[in-house]
Amino acid sequence: MSDESHTGDESPKSAYQIAMERLRRSDAEAGVEEREVSQEQKAEIAEVKRVYSAKAAEAEILYKSKLMSVFEPEERAKIEQGHRRDIERIKSDEARKLTKLRGQSPRG
């Protein structure tokens, strides 16, 4: 029994591989340029992700701590809203830094 989706010695492709091929084709059609990321950039990106992950975890701990000591619904709502705003800001800052790092030309 031979599968028509692959030829020769190639193993069948996963849904992920198929999706990535489609994305590469659509990027190529749209003129999106693929760039290599240097090892230095990869390290910087990993560090940014670690830092912002820690910031999000800290915000989560502080949020839960505050929430445990407040019982009034209006005050809890304010704390929840502030927490959502903090998390959005952290994610936005992280995305901005990562975009800046990825936009740099490779050094190395």
N, C-alpha and C positions, 0 to 999 in steps of 0.2 A: 504494500500500500504506500503509494508515494503522495506526498503533500504538494499541491500545486503552488503554495505560497513561497517555496524556496527552491533553489536550484543547486545541484552539485552537492558539495560537502557542507554548505551553510545549514545551520540549524534554524528552525522556525523563529521568526521575530516576535518579540513580546509587544504588547500594546504600547508600552513606553517607547520602544525603539521605533515603531511605526509612527507614533505621534511626533517624536523628535525629528524624524526624516521629513514629515510634513511641515513642521515648523521651519526647518532649514530651507526647504524649497520655497515656502512663502516668504521667508526673509530674503532669499536670493532674488525672488521676483520683485520684491519691494525695494531692493537695492540696499538692504541692511548689510553693513560690513561686519564680518566676524573678526574679532581681535584676540590675540593670545594674551593671557594674563601671566605676568612674570611670577616667579617664586616669591619675590619680595612683596608684590601686590597681594598674592594669596595669603601671605602671613599677615599683612596689614588688614585684609578683609576679615580673616579669622579673629584677629584681635578686636576689631570693631564689633563683630558679632558677640564675642565674649563679654565685652564691656557693656553693651546694651542689653544683653541677656541678664547680666547681673543687676543693671539698673531696673529692669522690669521686675525681677524677682524681689528686689528691695522695695519697690513701690507696692507690690502685692502683699508683702509682709506688713508694711506700714498700714495699708488699707484694711487688712483683716484685723490688725491690732486695734485700730480706731473703731472699726465696726463692732467689735466685741464689747466696747465700753459705752456704746450709744444705743438707746432703745426708742427714742422718739422717731417716728416715721419720716418727718420732714428733715431732721438732721441726718438720718441715714441716707436719705435721697441725695442730700447735698454731698455727703462723703462719697457716695457711689458715682455721682456726676464728676466730682473732682478726680476720682480714680480713673474713670474712663478718659478724661481729658489728659491726665498724666501719661497714661499708657499710649494714647494717640500721639502725644508729643514725643515720647521716647521712640516709638516706631518711626515717626516722621524724621527725627534727627538721625536715626540709624540709616534709613533709606537714603537720606541726603548724603551722608558720609560715604555709603557704599557706592552710590552713583558717581560721586566725585572720584573715588578710588578706581572704579572700573573704567572711568573715562580717560584716565591717564594713559599715556603710551607706555608700553613695557620698557622697563629699565633692567637690562641684565642679559 
